[in-house]
Amino acid sequence: MRKSRLFFGVLASFLIGSAHLSFSENWPAPPKPSVYHPKIETALLIEALTSDPSPVAHPREGAAGVRATTVIIESERPLDKSLLEGLGAHIEARAENLYRVRVPTKNLKALAESVPGIAFIRRPRPLVALEARSSEGVLPTGALLLQGFGWRGQNVKIAVIDLGFAQLSRAKKSKIINPDVIVDEQDYTRTGLETGTAHGTGVAEIIHAMAPQAWLYLKKIADEIDLANAVDDAIAQGVQIINYSVGVANANFGDGTGFVAGLADRARAHGILWVNAAGNHAQSHWMGTFSDRDYDGWLEFAPDREELLIKADFPGSIELYLTWDDWPRTGQDFDLFLYDPQGRLVASSQNYQTGSQEPTEQIEYVAWAPGTYRARVLARRVSKANIRLKIFNLSQQALDPNVPEGSILTPADARGAVAVGAISVRSWKTGPQEPFSSQGPTSDGRIKPDIAGPDGVSSFALTYFSGTSASAPHVAGAAALLLCQHPSWTAEQLQRALEVQAIDMGVPGKDNIYGAGRLDLSLGMIQARRTISAKQAKPGDLVTVTIAATMPPGLFGGLELREELPWDLPPVSFTWPVVHPGETKSFTYELRVPDTVQPGVYRWSGTVNNITIEGDNAITIGSSTETMTVTLVHWRDAVRVQFSEPVEMARLYIYDLRGAKLFESAVHAGMMLEWRPQRRANGVYLYVIEIEQDNRVIQRKLGKFIVLK
C-alpha cells in the first residue's frame, strides 16, 4: 500500500513538472517545399499545384467550370485586361494598385510570368469580425441623457462597414432599426447583403440605439479591395463617422502603416471620424525579439520554451498568423509549424522569403480532437539583428506564453483611427477591462486603444454581443450625439471631446489598456463660445472679446478658461471655481491691436476645461486708412497715383466726359498706379481710385485732371 502511494506521487510530480516541456529535445527541421516562384506566395502556389483539378462551381460564376481561385495581385502599373482574359482571368474588383482576380488554378504561373506589371500574387488577407463569441450600453454611457435633451444624432451620417448584415430585414421589420434612417445599402462582395454573418446588423443595431436619428450607410465587404472602395464611396457620400468593427492580421507589424491602415488615415484626412474595434487578442497574441540561444534554428518564446501551447477544449479551428518587423518585402525567412497533442506535424506554412515577398506566414487548421496543440517557428535565414516577431491566434484560444502588449490589430493601429477597447457592461463602473481586450502600445510606441466602450450586451441580431466589436459602435453612436450638437466640429475635435469626457480608469492618464478611460456622456458637454466685437480692424483699434461658458445639466464644479492670443500677446486665463448645473458664465477682456501689426488674418485659440471654444476665432487687420494719403503726380508723359503705404489691392479707372471707360489698372501689395495717355486728345478726364481689403472697397476717391500735350 505504501509503495502504491509512493509511485502515484512520483508520477503526479513528473506530469506536473513536465507540463511545459517539449516532446523531444531534438526537433528536426522539416524540409522546405521544393516549389517556388518569386512573384507568387508559396502557400498559394502549393495550393494551386495540389488542388483537385476537377471542375467546380463558383457562386459568382453560376455554373461548373475550370477550377479557379481568387487571388490578390499587387501591381506596379495598370494591368492589361486583354492579357488577363487570354489566360481565363477575370477582374472582380480593383482599388489603387490592388486587383482581386479570379484565375484558373492551372494558369497561375503563366499569369505571373506573362502579364507585365505584376509585382506579387497572394491570397486575400482575412478580415476578422472582432466579436468574442435596445442596447444595454445606452444607459451606462449617458447617451440616454443626451437623447432626453433632444440630441439624437440628427443629420449625422454614419457608415457601417462590415462583413455581413444577416437578419437586417427582420431587424427593420421589428423596428429594432428604423428602416427610414437607412440611406444606402451596398454589397461589394456581390454575394448578397444578408448572406453570411449578422455581425454588421448587430453593430448597426447598437449605433441606432445610441443615435436613433443618425443616417446609416451599410456596406458589406470581403477583403481589403472592397474596403477601399467602400471608404471611397463613404467619402463621396459625405459620411462623417465610419464604424469598422473588423481587424486584419499580417498587413503590417502593428505600426499603423500599410494599405489597410492607410484607408483609415485617408478617411481621417477627409474629415471622417474612423471608429475601430481594438481587437480581442490580448490572450491570443505573442510578440518578442528573435532568440535562439541553443542555435538549433527554433525561436524561443521564453527561456527554454521553443513552442507556443494552444489548448483546444473542443473541436474548432486554429488560425495562426506570423509576421516580423521587416515590411514590406523581406529576405529574412521564417516558417510556422503546428503539432497535434501527440506531437505529429499537422500543418505548416513555409513561404519563401527571398527579398520580394512579404514577411508573413499563416496556418488555418481544423482541430477535430481536443487537447494541447503546439506552434513552432523555424528560422531558415536571419541576417538582421534584433528582429521582432509577432503571432496572432485569430480563433482566440489563448497562447501560452502570451503577450497582451501590442495586440492591437490593424487598422485600429492607424494614426487616423479611434481604437476602442472593451469593458463588460456588467462591470462598467468598476472594471477591469475584458481579459481579451487588445492592448497597446503600437510597435512604434503610440498609445492604443484611445477609449473603452461597453460590451456583453443583448442583441436582436446576435442574441448576446461580446467583444470590442460591440464596444466600437457605442463610441460611434456617442460621437454622433456630440456631432449633432456641434456640427462644425472636426474629427480631431470630436475625438478630443470623447476622450476629455471619458472617466479615467487604471493608471492615471491615457494608457494602453483603457485609453483615455470609459466612454461617458452622462455629465454632458461643457459649451463655450467666443464673440469678437469686430471682424475687421486696423492697427491701434481696441477689440473686445467675450467668452460665454455653459455648465451641462448633469455637472457641477469649476470652469477654467485659457486663451492663446494673436500678435504674441500674453495668454488670458480665468477660473470660475463654482458653477451650478446649467449655469452660464461669461468673461470679457479688451486688447488693442499693436501699431506694428501688418495687414492679414489673425486667430485666437482657447479652451474651457480642455473643450475647444467655438464661435468667432479670427480678425482681419487692414491698413490704417485714416493716415493713408493718395496723391496724383504728373510725370513726363504719365499720370501716377501714389499711396503713402502699401495697399492690399487698388484700382484706377479713367473715363471721358461722356462716361465711357477708357482705361483700367490694378496693383497688388504696391504703392503706385500709372496711366499713359499718349494717344488721347487734349481735354478733361475723370478718374476713380478704389482701395480694397478682403474683397471689400474701403476707400474711394473721385476727381478730374486735364491733359495738355
C-alpha positions, 0 to 999 in steps of 0.5 A: 500500500505504501509503495502504491502511494509512493509511485502515484506521487512520483508520477503526479510530480513528473506530469506536473513538472513536465507540463511545459516541456517539449516532446523531444529535445531534438526537433528536426527541421522539416524540409522546405517545399521544393516549389517556388516562384518569386512573384507568387506566395508559396502557400498559394502556389502549393495550393494551386499545384495540389488542388483537385483539378476537377471542375467546380462551381463558383457562386459568382460564376453560376455554373461548373467550370475550370477550377479557379481561385481568387487571388490578390495581385499587387501591381506596379502599373495598370494591368492589361485586361486583354492579357488577363482574359487570354489566360481565363482571368477575370477582374472582380474588383480593383482599388489603387494598385490592388486587383482581386482576380479570379484565375484558373488554378492551372494558369497561375504561373503563366499569369505571373510570368506573362502579364507585365506589371505584376509585382506579387500574387497572394491570397486575400488577407482575412478580415476578422469580425472582432466579436468574442463569441435596445442596447444595454450600453445606452444607459451606462454611457449617458447617451440616454441623457443626451437623447432626453435633451433632444440630441439624437444624432440628427443629420449625422451620417454614419457608415457601417462597414462590415462583413455581413448584415444577416437578419437586417430585414427582420431587424427593420421589420421589428423596428429594432432599426428604423428602416427610414434612417437607412440611406444606402445599402451596398454589397461589394462582395456581390454575394448578397447583403444578408448572406453570411454573418449578422455581425454588421446588423448587430453593430448597426443595431447598437449605433441606432440605439445610441443615435436613433436619428443618425443616417446609416450607410451599410456596406458589406465587404470581403477583403481589403479591395472592397474596403477601399472602395467602400471608404471611397464611396463613404467619402463621396457620400459625405459620411462623417463617422465610419464604424469598422468593427473588423481587424486584419492580421499580417498587413503590417507589424502593428505600426499603423502603416500599410494599405489597410491602415492607410484607408483609415488615415485617408478617411481621417484626412477627409474629415471622417471620424474612423471608429475601430474595434481594438481587437480581442487578442490580448490572450491570443497574441505573442510578440518578442525579439528573435532568440535562439540561444541553443542555435538549433534554428527554433525561436524561443518564446521564453527561456527554454520554451521553443513552442507556443501551447494552444489548448483546444477544449473542443473541436474548432479551428486554429488560425495562426498568423506570423509576421516580423518587423521587416515590411514590406518585402523581406529576405529574412525567412521564417516558417510556422509549424503546428503539432497535434497533442501527440506531437505529429506535424499537422500543418505548416506554412513555409513561404519563401522569403527571398527579398520580394515577398512579404514577411508573413506566414499563416496556418488555418487548421481544423482541430477535430480532437481536443487537447494541447496543440503546439506552434513552432517557428523555424528560422531558415535565414536571419541576417538582421539583428534584433528582429521582432516577431509577432503571432496572432491566434485569430480563433482566440484560444489563448497562447501560452506564453502570451503577450497582451502588449501590442495586440492591437490589430490593424487598422485600429493601429492607424494614426487616423483611427479611434481604437476602442477597447472593451469593458463588460457592461456588467462591470462598467463602473468598476472594471477591469477591462475584458481579459481579451481586450487588445492592448497597446502600445503600437510597435512604434510606441503610440498609445492604443486603444484611445477609449473603452466602450461597453460590451456583453450586451443583448442583441436582436441580431446576435442574441448576446454581443461580446467583444470590442466589436460591440464596444466600437459602435457605442463610441460611434453612436456617442460621437454622433450625439456630440456631432449633432450638437456641434456640427462644425466640429472636426474629427480631431475635435470630436475625438478630443471631446470623447476622450476629455469626457471619458472617466479615467480608469487604471493608471492615471492618464491615457494608457494602453489598456483603457485609453483615455478611460470609459466612454461617458456622456452622462455629465454632458458637454461643457459649451463655450463660445467666443464673440469678437466685437469686430471682424475687421480692424486696423492697427491701434483699434481696441477689440473686445472679446467675450467668452460665454461658458455653459455648465451641462445639466448633469455637472457641477464644479469649476470652469477654467478658461485659457486663451492663446492670443494673436500678435504674441500677446500674453495668454488670458486665463480665468477660473470660475471655481463654482458653477451650478448645473446649467449655469452660464458664465461669461468673461470679457477682456479688451486688447488693442491691436499693436501699431506694428501689426501688418495687414492679414488674418489673425486667430485666437485659440482657447479652451474651457476645461480642455473643450475647444471654444467655438464661435468667432476665432479670427480678425482681419487687420487692414491698413490704417486708412485714416493716415493713408494719403493718395496723391496724383503726380504728373510725370513726363508723359504719365499720370501716377497715383501714389499711396503713402503705404502699401495697399492690399489691392487698388484700382484706377479707372479713367473715363471721358466726359461722356462716361465711357471707360477708357482705361483700367489698372490694378496693383497688388501689395504696391504703392503706385498706379500709372496711366499713359495717355499718349494717344488721347486728345487734349481735354478733361478726364475723370478718374476713380481710385478704389482701395480694397481689403478682403474683397471689400472697397474701403476707400474711394476717391473721385476727381478730374485732371486735364491733359495738355500735350 
